[in-house]
Amino acid sequence: MLITKSGKLLFLCCLILLLTQAACVEQSPLPTLAAPISLPQMQEESLAMAVPPTFTPLPATATIDPRLNFADNSPLSPTLTPSSTPIFPTRTPTRTPTPTPSNTPTQTPIPAATTIGGGGIPPYLQGDPNRSKLSIHVIANNDRRIMEFVRQTHPAVIKGVDDFGYLAEVERISPNTIIVARRDDINQDYGGNPEEAARRYVQSQLRQYQLNPAVDFWEGWNEPDPGMDRMAWYARFEQERVRELARYGFRAAIGGFASGVPEVEEFALFIPAIETAMQYGGILTLHEYSAPVMTEGYGSALPGYPYHDDRGSLTFRYRWFYEELLLPRGLAIPLVISEAGIDGILGNRPGPPGKGWADFQSYAVDQGWGSNGVDAFINQLAWYDAGVRQDSYVLGFTVFTAGPVAQWGPYDIGPILPRMADYVRSQE
């Protein structure tokens, strides 16, 4: 087709006009081209393992007593100055023996004693009567006074539950402290084969044992009360738990019995576990509480046994087991009282309602234990300390509890840890 010069000119003008109008029209922006980012997805178990085992968080709500000053061991107030000599109550509870049947004790077959070889008990597992055996039970290391207590006292023992990371620091600053620990587990099923149950139990907690090599002895069940019908099963369970731990290079703390149990004839059925634990370098643990003061029940006899004024149905109950069964058989297994103190949930007791030591301060003062509640409790602990130091097989006792959680508030010893440390140091 023939296009004239004037036609070309007209075409160019129209093209310029169209381009100019298009430039004036608002254009929608082009989308930004973002490169996709792939984030790794962590499983819940992996996320938990990412937290260092030595990490112990301090709650935002935690408060520190401003009067605390371990540097110079200054007392909290002039009235709280510790005494190097334990103060005993002016009105000591009357030691009236509990009426017991006149018949002879029930004769329960007792396993024959096994001679324990290996050169006897090593020195570090022999209690030192020349220093205090008082120490602390810790639920959570959420109070800086806990580690200050360790630094100041270098305690004979310490007990930890579930929160284990700080125990490596305990070992570093106090290498001679015996560390006992327990992973909380409420499942206590006496059914099935006890050896298989023990192996499953150890395997379920093995990773925690491996992550916390500072622990010297691992406890098992908390406060079991098997009775006569299940004690033989429990003894076999503990025997195999000792052996299974040993296969992985760990040592066991066996027993873990609650305050006020077992009876002597029941404990006799536990002797095989004592023998096995001693063969593998283990120890025995149990709990001793009383209320409303720690001397309640002291001097009481156990059913079927005569009265002894240096034993009790609650505190110093362990002496029945050692004097009647273990020492005559050469089975002086080292003992840690891994929970001790005042526990008001015990039945058939005098005094006001309450749970931990803090609930019974006024009562203890009225009984002559001290001029104030803290003094009264410290003096009760000193009384107990003076007793356990007479028994060389007792390594120490841990007062319940520092770092309490949930319902354990009335048992909290955090505010009085400076006083407890002063007492321990006064005994050196």
TARANOR-V907653 format. One record per residue. SS is DSSP state (hx for helix, st for strand, lp for the rest). PHI is phi in radians with two decimals (NA if undefined). Layout:
ss={SS:SS}
phi={PHI:PHI}
This chain:
ss={lp:lp:lp:lp:hx:hx:hx:hx:hx:hx:hx:hx:hx:hx:hx:hx:hx:hx:hx:hx:hx:hx:hx:hx:lp:lp:lp:lp:lp:lp:lp:lp:lp:lp:lp:lp:lp:lp:lp:lp:lp:lp:lp:hx:hx:hx:hx:hx:hx:hx:lp:lp:lp:lp:lp:lp:lp:lp:lp:lp:lp:lp:lp:lp:lp:lp:lp:lp:lp:lp:lp:lp:lp:lp:lp:lp:lp:hx:hx:hx:lp:lp:lp:lp:lp:lp:lp:lp:lp:lp:lp:lp:lp:lp:lp:lp:lp:lp:lp:lp:lp:lp:lp:lp:lp:lp:lp:lp:lp:lp:lp:lp:lp:lp:lp:lp:lp:lp:lp:lp:lp:lp:hx:hx:hx:lp:lp:lp:lp:lp:lp:lp:lp:st:st:st:st:st:lp:lp:lp:lp:lp:hx:hx:hx:hx:hx:hx:hx:hx:hx:hx:lp:lp:lp:st:st:st:st:st:lp:lp:lp:lp:lp:hx:hx:hx:hx:hx:hx:hx:lp:lp:lp:lp:st:st:st:st:st:lp:lp:lp:lp:lp:lp:lp:lp:lp:lp:lp:hx:hx:hx:hx:hx:hx:hx:hx:hx:hx:hx:hx:hx:hx:hx:hx:hx:hx:lp:lp:lp:lp:lp:st:st:st:lp:lp:lp:lp:lp:lp:lp:hx:hx:hx:hx:hx:hx:hx:hx:hx:hx:hx:hx:hx:hx:hx:hx:hx:hx:hx:hx:hx:lp:lp:lp:lp:st:st:st:st:st:st:lp:lp:lp:lp:lp:lp:hx:hx:hx:hx:hx:lp:lp:hx:hx:hx:hx:hx:hx:hx:hx:hx:lp:lp:lp:st:st:st:st:st:st:st:st:lp:lp:lp:lp:lp:lp:lp:st:lp:lp:lp:lp:lp:lp:lp:lp:lp:lp:lp:lp:lp:st:lp:lp:lp:lp:lp:hx:hx:hx:hx:hx:hx:hx:hx:hx:hx:hx:hx:lp:lp:lp:lp:lp:st:st:st:st:st:st:st:st:lp:lp:lp:lp:lp:lp:lp:lp:lp:lp:lp:lp:lp:lp:hx:hx:hx:hx:hx:hx:hx:hx:hx:hx:lp:lp:lp:lp:lp:lp:hx:hx:hx:hx:hx:hx:hx:hx:hx:hx:hx:hx:hx:hx:hx:hx:lp:lp:lp:lp:lp:st:st:st:st:st:st:st:st:st:lp:lp:lp:hx:hx:hx:hx:hx:hx:lp:lp:hx:hx:hx:hx:hx:hx:hx:hx:hx:hx:hx:hx:hx:lp:lp}
phi={NA:-1.52:-1.99:-1.33:-1.07:-1.19:-1.19:-1.04:-1.13:-1.13:-1.13:-1.12:-1.12:-1.12:-1.14:-1.11:-1.11:-1.13:-1.14:-1.13:-1.13:-1.13:-1.19:-1.48:-1.34:-1.16:-1.73:-1.31:-1.15:-1.34:-1.16:-1.26:-1.61:-1.71:-1.30:-1.13:-1.97:-1.79:-1.70:-1.17:-1.66:-1.66:-1.22:-1.02:-1.15:-1.16:-1.13:-1.12:-1.25:-1.25:-1.38:-0.99:-1.12:-1.62:-1.47:-2.18:-1.23:-1.77:-1.00:-1.10:-1.52:-1.17:-2.18:-1.96:-1.04:-1.14:-1.43:-1.14:-2.70:-1.32:-1.02:-2.04:0.95:-1.23:-1.19:-1.20:-2.78:-1.00:-1.35:-1.84:-1.11:-1.22:-1.83:-1.25:-1.84:-0.96:-1.64:-1.80:-1.14:-1.36:-2.10:-1.14:-0.93:-1.11:-1.53:-1.55:-1.04:-1.22:-0.99:-2.24:-1.02:-1.40:-1.27:-1.26:-0.99:-1.05:-1.50:-1.76:-0.99:-1.94:-1.01:-1.12:-1.23:-1.85:-1.16:-1.63:-1.60:1.52:1.40:1.47:-1.47:-1.09:-0.98:-1.26:-1.85:-2.09:-1.04:-1.71:-1.23:-1.55:-2.44:-1.10:-1.84:-1.36:-2.63:-2.25:-1.71:-2.21:-1.56:-2.43:-1.42:-1.97:-2.48:-1.13:-1.19:-1.11:-1.24:-1.15:-1.05:-1.10:-1.10:-1.36:-1.91:0.77:-1.12:-1.12:-2.46:-2.66:-2.14:-2.17:-2.18:1.20:-1.56:-2.00:-1.00:-1.21:-1.14:-1.13:-1.23:-1.01:-1.11:-1.19:-1.54:-2.47:-1.09:-1.58:-1.26:-1.47:-1.81:-1.97:-2.48:-2.56:-1.59:-1.15:-2.67:-1.48:-1.37:-2.25:-1.91:-1.49:-1.45:1.36:-1.36:-1.12:-1.15:-1.12:-1.09:-1.14:-1.15:-1.09:-1.08:-1.12:-1.10:-1.18:-2.04:-1.01:-1.07:-1.14:-1.08:-1.21:-1.35:-2.28:-1.21:-1.22:-1.22:-1.50:-2.43:-1.81:-1.38:-1.90:-1.14:-1.70:0.94:-1.25:-2.40:-1.18:1.26:-1.14:-1.32:-2.13:-1.16:-1.12:-1.07:-1.15:-1.08:-1.15:-1.01:-1.19:-1.03:-1.25:-1.11:-1.02:-1.17:-1.15:-1.07:-1.09:-1.06:-1.86:1.52:-2.02:-2.04:-1.88:-1.88:-1.74:1.67:1.23:-1.12:-1.28:-1.13:1.55:-2.46:-1.48:-1.37:-1.06:-1.18:-1.26:-1.09:-1.03:-1.32:-1.59:-0.98:-0.99:-1.20:-1.06:-1.08:-1.12:-1.06:-1.17:-1.13:-1.87:1.29:-1.61:-2.33:-1.89:-2.24:-2.78:-2.00:-2.38:-2.16:-2.62:-2.92:-1.38:-2.28:-1.24:-1.53:-1.08:1.56:-1.25:1.70:-1.41:-1.51:-1.69:-0.94:1.50:-2.23:-1.26:-1.20:-2.33:-1.36:-1.97:-2.25:-2.64:-1.46:-2.17:-1.27:1.11:-1.19:-1.02:-1.12:-1.08:-1.15:-1.32:-1.25:-1.50:-2.14:-1.44:-1.07:-1.09:-1.80:1.21:-2.02:-1.41:-1.11:-1.00:-2.12:-2.11:-1.44:-1.46:-2.58:-2.64:2.44:-2.06:-2.41:-1.27:-1.33:-1.08:-1.51:0.93:-2.24:-1.44:1.55:-1.34:-1.17:2.88:-2.10:-1.56:-0.98:-1.12:-1.40:-2.06:-1.13:-1.11:-1.08:-1.12:-1.08:-1.09:-1.46:1.56:-1.38:3.06:-1.42:-2.58:-1.10:-1.20:-0.98:-1.08:-1.27:-1.02:-1.21:-1.18:-1.11:-1.14:-1.06:-1.17:-1.05:-1.07:-1.32:-1.18:-1.22:-1.39:-1.91:-1.13:-1.35:-1.48:-1.40:2.94:-2.38:-1.99:-1.36:-1.56:-2.63:-1.64:1.08:-1.20:-2.30:0.91:-1.37:-1.57:-0.94:-1.13:-1.68:-1.07:-1.78:-0.92:-1.10:-1.87:-1.03:-1.04:-1.17:-1.11:-1.13:-1.07:-1.10:-1.03:-1.17:-1.20:-1.58:-1.33}
